[in-house]
Amino acid sequence: MSVDKELTVRNPAASSNRYPVTQEQIDDILANELKDIDFPVKPTYNSRIRDNGRTVGEFYAWGQLKEIRKIEVGRQDKPDRNFLIDTLLHEYYEADIMKNQYSNEFYRSLSKLNNEKRHEWINDKISEFLESLEGTL
């Protein structure tokens, strides 16, 4: 089976001041605050990307997802840990939408929304998660 298409969903940077992070910081968050989140691939730091984060999916010629190829984290808009947690969760939800859009009507409708509306849902989910962590961070 041939793969004809790759889709990259970016979490765009809003600031010209960018703050580097390390793979160790990402791994620490994955082992602690996000230990119960099952990422489809391990998020990795890539200082060369210009986005806070990006998710790359590989698709079959007929449009169905073959696999999530990578989740990358770039330099961040803010230097704090919560912002990095937000970025990681954002990419998790982008991958979740990408992965489930063919088998679940709710995710199918999310994938068809414009970026602004889809990001509203993602940001709501991130806010819920961060609220659940309050007092533990």
Residue frames relative to the residue before (quaternion, step in Angstrom):
aa qw qx qy qz dx dy dz
M 1.0000 0.0000 0.0000 0.0000 0.00 0.00 0.00
S 0.2861 -0.7762 0.5362 0.1676 3.53 -0.82 0.95
V 0.2951 -0.7184 0.6033 0.1812 3.50 -1.22 0.60
D 0.1631 -0.8390 0.5173 0.0424 3.54 -0.59 1.18
K 0.8106 0.2561 -0.0732 0.5216 3.55 1.10 -0.48
E 0.0833 -0.7505 0.6531 0.0574 3.51 -1.19 0.70
L 0.1505 -0.7875 0.5940 0.0659 3.55 -0.92 0.90
T 0.1106 -0.7723 0.6240 0.0430 3.53 -0.93 0.99
V 0.1246 -0.7679 0.6260 0.0537 3.55 -0.80 1.06
R 0.1849 -0.8204 0.5381 0.0568 3.55 -0.59 1.20
N 0.2669 -0.6841 0.6559 0.1748 3.48 -1.28 0.65
P 0.2426 -0.8555 0.4334 0.1467 3.56 0.24 1.29
A 0.4810 -0.6452 0.5214 0.2836 3.48 -1.21 0.69
A 0.2438 -0.7825 0.5592 0.1245 3.55 -0.97 0.86
S 0.7331 0.3933 -0.2031 0.5163 3.57 1.23 -0.28
S 0.4178 -0.6776 0.5347 0.2837 3.54 -1.15 0.56
N 0.6106 0.4805 -0.3498 0.5234 3.59 1.26 -0.27
R 0.0426 -0.8203 0.5699 -0.0245 3.56 -0.51 1.17
Y 0.2232 -0.7921 0.5619 0.0840 3.55 -0.96 0.93
P 0.3598 -0.7428 0.5175 0.2259 3.58 -0.65 1.06
V 0.1538 -0.7307 0.6543 0.1195 3.51 -1.29 0.51
T 0.3824 -0.7029 0.5379 0.2651 3.57 -1.25 0.04
Q 0.6196 -0.5160 0.4255 0.4108 3.53 -1.27 0.31
E 0.6037 0.5666 -0.3509 0.4374 3.57 1.10 -0.67
Q 0.6368 0.5091 -0.3312 0.4751 3.61 1.01 -0.76
I 0.6387 0.5178 -0.3188 0.4714 3.58 0.95 -0.87
D 0.6783 0.4975 -0.2904 0.4561 3.59 0.84 -1.00
D 0.6364 0.5319 -0.3294 0.4512 3.59 1.03 -0.77
I 0.6505 0.4972 -0.3086 0.4842 3.59 0.99 -0.82
L 0.6497 0.5163 -0.3175 0.4588 3.59 0.97 -0.85
A 0.7013 0.4616 -0.2630 0.4753 3.60 1.07 -0.72
N 0.7477 0.3654 -0.2025 0.5162 3.58 1.19 -0.40
E 0.8190 0.2596 -0.1525 0.4884 3.61 -0.10 -1.25
L 0.7910 0.2963 -0.1526 0.5131 3.60 0.97 -0.81
K 0.2605 0.8151 -0.4873 0.1740 3.60 1.21 0.44
D 0.7130 0.4356 -0.2603 0.4838 3.61 1.12 -0.54
I 0.5653 0.5683 -0.3846 0.4578 3.59 1.31 0.10
D 0.2366 -0.7897 0.5565 0.1038 3.57 -0.74 1.10
F 0.1694 -0.8001 0.5716 0.0664 3.57 -0.06 1.32
P 0.5055 -0.6645 0.4498 0.3173 3.62 -0.97 0.76
V 0.7536 0.0332 -0.0413 0.6552 3.59 1.28 -0.49
K 0.5695 -0.5997 0.4272 0.3655 3.57 -1.15 0.50
P 0.4141 -0.6943 0.5258 0.2647 3.60 -0.80 0.94
T 0.0997 -0.7985 0.5934 0.0203 3.54 -1.00 0.92
Y 0.4768 -0.6642 0.5013 0.2833 3.54 -1.17 0.65
N 0.0236 0.7648 -0.6425 0.0410 3.54 -1.03 0.91
S 0.2674 -0.8115 0.5024 0.1322 3.57 -0.17 1.29
R 0.6199 0.5842 -0.3401 0.3984 3.60 1.21 -0.36
I 0.6128 0.5435 -0.3829 0.4272 3.61 1.10 -0.40
R 0.4097 -0.7319 0.4989 0.2181 3.55 -1.13 0.65
D 0.5885 0.5580 -0.3569 0.4636 3.57 1.30 0.21
N 0.5895 -0.5176 0.4609 0.4148 3.55 -1.27 0.32
G 0.7771 -0.1450 0.1212 0.6004 3.54 1.04 -0.83
R 0.0476 -0.7826 0.6186 0.0519 3.53 -1.28 0.30
T 0.2075 -0.7472 0.6230 0.1023 3.49 -1.21 0.73
V 0.1287 -0.7973 0.5886 0.0360 3.56 -0.82 1.03
G 0.0649 -0.7933 0.6054 0.0047 3.53 -0.79 1.11
E 0.2787 -0.7333 0.5972 0.1670 3.55 -1.13 0.71
F 0.1422 -0.8227 0.5503 0.0135 3.56 -0.80 1.10
Y 0.5019 -0.6099 0.5208 0.3239 3.53 -1.22 0.58
A 0.6905 -0.4882 0.3388 0.4124 3.57 -1.25 0.40
W 0.7024 0.4597 -0.2734 0.4696 3.62 1.03 -0.70
G 0.6738 -0.5661 0.2704 0.3904 3.59 1.26 0.20
Q 0.5953 0.5749 -0.3817 0.4116 3.61 1.15 -0.25
L 0.5587 -0.6213 0.4440 0.3236 3.54 -1.11 0.77
K 0.2840 -0.7234 0.6058 0.1700 3.53 -0.99 0.91
E 0.7641 -0.2401 0.1874 0.5687 3.56 0.84 -1.01
I 0.4411 -0.5802 0.5886 0.3497 3.50 -1.35 0.28
R 0.2954 -0.7964 0.5053 0.1521 3.58 -0.51 1.17
K 0.8017 -0.1677 0.1303 0.5588 3.56 0.89 -0.84
I 0.1783 -0.6967 0.6806 0.1404 3.46 -1.39 0.45
E 0.0561 -0.8140 0.5779 -0.0177 3.53 -0.61 1.18
V 0.2047 -0.7445 0.6265 0.1065 3.52 -1.17 0.75
G 0.1953 -0.7880 0.5761 0.0948 3.54 -0.84 1.03
R 0.7266 -0.3149 0.3127 0.5245 3.51 -1.26 -0.41
Q 0.3816 -0.7679 0.4868 0.1662 3.54 -1.04 0.85
D 0.5821 -0.5850 0.4472 0.3449 3.56 -1.28 0.50
K 0.7812 0.1657 -0.0738 0.5973 3.58 1.14 -0.66
P 0.4797 -0.7160 0.4333 0.2635 3.58 -1.05 0.69
D 0.5870 0.6327 -0.3696 0.3443 3.62 1.18 -0.13
R 0.6700 -0.5384 0.3656 0.3572 3.52 -1.29 0.61
N 0.6460 0.5352 -0.3313 0.4319 3.60 0.93 -0.84
F 0.6300 0.5228 -0.3450 0.4591 3.58 1.04 -0.68
L 0.6439 0.5024 -0.3194 0.4805 3.60 1.02 -0.75
I 0.6090 0.5262 -0.3483 0.4805 3.60 1.04 -0.72
D 0.6304 0.5378 -0.3195 0.4596 3.58 0.96 -0.90
T 0.6613 0.5056 -0.3068 0.4614 3.60 0.88 -0.93
L 0.6673 0.4999 -0.3073 0.4587 3.59 0.87 -0.91
L 0.6573 0.4923 -0.3083 0.4802 3.58 0.96 -0.83
H 0.6065 0.5572 -0.3537 0.4434 3.58 1.00 -0.80
E 0.6994 0.4577 -0.2759 0.4745 3.58 0.85 -0.92
Y 0.5870 0.5579 -0.3658 0.4586 3.59 1.10 -0.61
Y 0.7036 0.4579 -0.2742 0.4691 3.58 0.85 -0.96
E 0.5963 0.5362 -0.3666 0.4717 3.62 1.06 -0.61
A 0.6659 0.4875 -0.2970 0.4804 3.59 0.95 -0.88
D 0.6328 0.5411 -0.3263 0.4476 3.59 1.01 -0.81
I 0.6450 0.4994 -0.3131 0.4863 3.58 0.99 -0.83
M 0.6538 0.5247 -0.3073 0.4503 3.56 0.89 -0.98
K 0.6993 0.4966 -0.2568 0.4455 3.56 0.93 -0.99
N 0.7929 0.3651 -0.1645 0.4593 3.60 0.90 -0.91
Q 0.4595 0.7290 -0.4274 0.2732 3.60 1.23 -0.14
Y 0.6925 0.4740 -0.2852 0.4630 3.62 1.15 -0.37
S 0.7627 0.3596 -0.1936 0.5015 3.57 1.22 -0.35
N 0.7594 0.3025 -0.1584 0.5538 3.58 1.26 -0.19
E 0.4641 -0.7197 0.4452 0.2616 3.57 -0.64 1.11
F 0.6184 0.5454 -0.3512 0.4437 3.60 1.00 -0.77
Y 0.6999 0.4518 -0.2676 0.4843 3.59 0.86 -0.95
R 0.5836 0.5608 -0.3681 0.4575 3.58 1.11 -0.59
S 0.6785 0.4725 -0.2958 0.4785 3.58 0.91 -0.88
L 0.6179 0.5332 -0.3474 0.4617 3.62 1.04 -0.69
S 0.6740 0.5088 -0.3069 0.4390 3.58 0.91 -0.88
K 0.6848 0.4855 -0.2812 0.4650 3.58 1.15 -0.55
L 0.5310 0.6299 -0.4114 0.3899 3.59 1.25 -0.23
N 0.5481 -0.5653 0.4720 0.3965 3.56 -1.21 0.36
N 0.7197 -0.4684 0.2989 0.4162 3.57 -1.28 0.42
E 0.6510 0.5396 -0.3242 0.4241 3.57 0.89 -0.91
K 0.6999 0.4597 -0.2739 0.4731 3.60 0.84 -0.95
R 0.6425 0.5107 -0.3270 0.4684 3.60 0.97 -0.84
H 0.6771 0.4902 -0.2962 0.4620 3.58 0.95 -0.84
E 0.5448 0.5828 -0.4027 0.4489 3.60 1.15 -0.44
W 0.6694 0.4863 -0.2915 0.4801 3.57 0.90 -0.98
I 0.6531 0.5137 -0.3142 0.4592 3.59 0.89 -0.94
N 0.6824 0.4908 -0.2913 0.4566 3.59 0.86 -0.93
D 0.6091 0.5343 -0.3447 0.4741 3.59 1.10 -0.64
K 0.6569 0.5039 -0.3076 0.4690 3.59 0.96 -0.88
I 0.6447 0.5105 -0.3178 0.4720 3.60 1.00 -0.82
S 0.6386 0.5253 -0.3250 0.4590 3.60 0.95 -0.84
E 0.6340 0.5234 -0.3237 0.4683 3.58 0.96 -0.86
F 0.6698 0.5017 -0.3016 0.4569 3.56 0.90 -0.92
L 0.6828 0.4864 -0.2939 0.4593 3.58 0.84 -0.95
E 0.6187 0.5330 -0.3408 0.4657 3.60 1.07 -0.68
S 0.6495 0.5171 -0.3166 0.4589 3.56 1.05 -0.75
L 0.6822 0.4750 -0.2834 0.4782 3.60 1.20 -0.46
E 0.4262 0.7240 -0.4650 0.2793 3.59 1.22 -0.32
G 0.7672 0.3026 -0.2642 0.5001 3.48 -0.94 0.99
T 0.7034 0.4114 -0.2683 0.5139 3.58 1.23 -0.33
L 0.6379 0.5243 -0.3325 0.4557 3.59 1.25 -0.29
